[in-house]
Amino acid sequence: MSNTVIKVENLSKQYRLGEVGTGSMRDDFKRFRYRMMGKKDPYLTIGEKNNRNTKSNSDYVWALKDINFEVAQGEIVGIIGRNGAGKSTLLKILSRTTGPTTGLVKAKGRIASLLEVGTGFHGELTGRENIFLNGAIMGLRKHEISRRLDEIIDFAEVERYLDTPVKRYSSGMYVRLAFAVAAHLDPDILIVDEVLAVGDADFQKKCLGKLSQVSKVNGRTILFVSHNMAAVTSLCNNCILLQNGSLESFDSTSKIIHQYILADESQKGEILENEIKYVQKYEWALFKAIRTLGQNGIQSRFGINEVISIELEYEILRDNEMIYPSVHILDNLGNTILATFNAHSANTYKDPLFGVPLKKGIYKSVCTIPAFFLNDNTYLISCFLVPKFSSDFAMVIEVLSILIVETGEMRKEFAGPWIGLIRPKMHWNSFKLS
């Protein structure tokens, strides 16, 4: 690709757990001898995959393993993955703050990076002095930095403290100034880690707008790491998904976020019940199974843009029962968000079992929650079988839990918490009155 500005080939990074070095002079000398002979490090053949949920049986771990990708000029590429996936390690190698164990990174142009709060700043120097220091590190002359100084100060909104040592800055002020410097000194490649999470919502929105402008107007290339799916969706056309140090996928942002959300839940540290069988037996009915389903089958983790089906499987134990299945959705504090049952929707959806005496047997009822309805949160599910002529209804309270995950499709540039217990996607019409 002629306009490729970043090319990563077979990139790997290995760390030793515990002590630095191999642990013995003999092994250290062996490693040194192999390096002098131009041979491969003998200890690179060992090591485990970087999975922090498993107990290690090796002294070595691969933080990154065989990473390959290319980024074109002017692209904004998101890098997402759970904690420990290797995102920060990858950015540190690309920023040249650490080296790879094996593999190659080719980058064209000047690189600026924001990897953590205070990166590249000296605490004893003032904000003004650090601006010039950062510019000098990036290879700019003093007059070039001076020409951009007013823009940097205006963007950072820390003019009052500009001549104060940055060791006295709050973390938010640090990030404001660091981002302003990195974005305004015209790097060819800008690398941004999760540092924007430190800033307030207004400043995050301002930064996202600046990143978009730097890419579209100036043709700069940006690598953006964030756990904020709204920011990633708003900013990035393509995304990289890292998992346990490996590159799982590199595709359009919508596909990668969907894959990330529906990744193996046992790897997420948030294992939620998504199917219960043989729940509870009553004199006239038995709950046989309750499950939550999405487009990938039984699951408990859903994007806000996904339809959720709550499936009730039950057995009627005596003839001529007329029952109304019901579902309650509760927040994680136990407050009921909604209660629904099939009686009121019978005429609309023409449920064939509504108002019909049932024979003994096994039945299934499905309650469908539309996409863009629940807010991003954890919810509990209670289920009921309500008989028409009795108050002895079957119930299972808070039997399942589901997690609704942000995808950014309704938020776009808005980075703050979305208020409200639900998040319905409403239809709007606007008119010019005069």
Secondary structure, DSSP 8 states (H G I E B T S, - for coil): -TTEEEEEEEEEEEEESSSSSSSSHHHHHHHHHHHHTT---GGGG--EE--TTS---SSEEEEEEEEEEEEETT-EEEEE-STTSSHHHHHHHHTTSS--SEEEEEE-S-EEEE-STTTT--TTSBHHHHHHHHHHHTT--HHHHHHHHHHHHHHHT-GGGTTSBGGGS-HHHHHHHHHHHHHHS--SEEEE-GGGGGS-HHHHHHHHHHHHHHHHTT--EEEEE-S-HHHHHHH-SEEEEEETTEEEEEEEHHHHHHHHHTS-GGGTT-----EEEEEEE-SSEEEEEEEEEETTEE-SEEETTS-EEEEEEEEE-STTB-EEEEEEEEETTS-EEEEEETTTTHHHH--TTTT--B-SEEEEEEEEE-SS-B-SSEEEEEEEEEETT-S--EEEEEEEEEEEE--STTTTT--S---SSB------------
